[in-house]
Amino acid sequence: MGITLGYHRLLTHRSFTAPRWLRYLFVTCAALSAQAGPASWVAIHRQHHANSDGENDPHDASQGFWWCHIGWMLRITPKHLDEAWTARFAPDVLAVPYYRYLDRHFFFLTVLSHVVLFQLGGWSWLFWAGFVRIAAVFHATWLVNSAAHKFGYRSYATDDRSTNCWWVALLTFGEGWHNNHHAFPRSARHGLKWWEFDFSWSLLRLLEKVGLVRKLKLPTETQKSRFEQKPQEQAGLKVSDEG
């Protein structure tokens, strides 16, 4: 939930607003996944949206399944980690002192959390709540980059390979409705059809009802109809939109 609500829907796309303590909670949980600090993660993901499946996409799906799943992480260039590059794509995140702190110290904090787990529950807690958790969240996130650009169906005519993949959506609490997301990146809801279950959206709606989140962004029916995929285009991978 830290990745999908904190890093992705909150920081990267500003899909909703929340009190500071809740924002910090979501983002802290995401930082403890050990994937990256908030500014670095947001910068890479915004670069992905700006150049999806193109030359400057950090995990370009046209380079093959394993490249966009894990290969890009093993060969990520230094520019995707340096301060100047991050400042260019995530200046709003770096403007918050706490997020800057997490960006510098996320790995140390993750290691510290493992020490706490070991002290509380021994090796079993460390293994399941530490190592297995981090591995599972890494692969779930990578599946959005790989499987959700290869398997599934396309509801909207986006100029990339994004797909709606139901099993990735189940594993990632709704992130697998990826074609919907690329069509409407600022939408807080990724599962736009009644059968597209989006656990993250359900949680956001619950938090909205109790007054903890506000301004949930959604596409209008006019916007959705404009980008709807024509039946004969459903099997296509690269479909141009109208901008």
BELMOHU-V794043 format. One record per backbone hydrogen bond with DSSP energy under -1.0 kcal/mol. NH is the residue of the N-H (numbers start at 1). CO is the residue of the C=O. Records with the same first field share a line. If there is no record, write none. Layout:
NH->CO  CO
//
This chain:
5->1
6->2
7->2
8->3
9->4
10->5
11->6
12->7
13->8
15->9
17->214
23->19
24->20
25->21
26->22
27->23
28->24
29->25
30->26
31->27
32->28
33->30
34->31
41->37
42->38
43->39
44->40
45->41
46->42
47->43
48->44
49->45
50->46
51->47
54->51
57->54
60->57
63->60
64->61
68->64
69->65
70->66
71->66
72->67
74->70
75->71
80->77
81->78
82->78
86->82
87->83
88->84
89->85
90->86
94->90
95->91
96->93
100->96
101->97
102->98
103->99
104->100
105->101
106->102
109->105
110->106
111->107
112->108
113->109
114->110
115->111
116->112
117->113
118->114
119->115
120->116
121->117
122->118
126->122
127->123
128->124
129->125
131->126
132->127
134->130
135->131
136->132
137->133
138->134
139->135
140->136
141->137
142->138
143->139
146->142
148->143
149->146
150->147
151->147
153->164
157->227
158->156
160->158
163->148
164->153
165->176
169->165
170->166
171->167
172->168
174->169
177->174
178->176
181->177
182->178
183->179
184->180
187->184
188->217
192->190
196->193
197->195
200->173
202->198
203->199
204->200
205->201
206->202
207->203
208->204
209->205
210->206
211->208
212->207
214->17
217->15
224->220
225->221
226->222
227->223
229->155
233->230
234->231
236->233
239->158
//
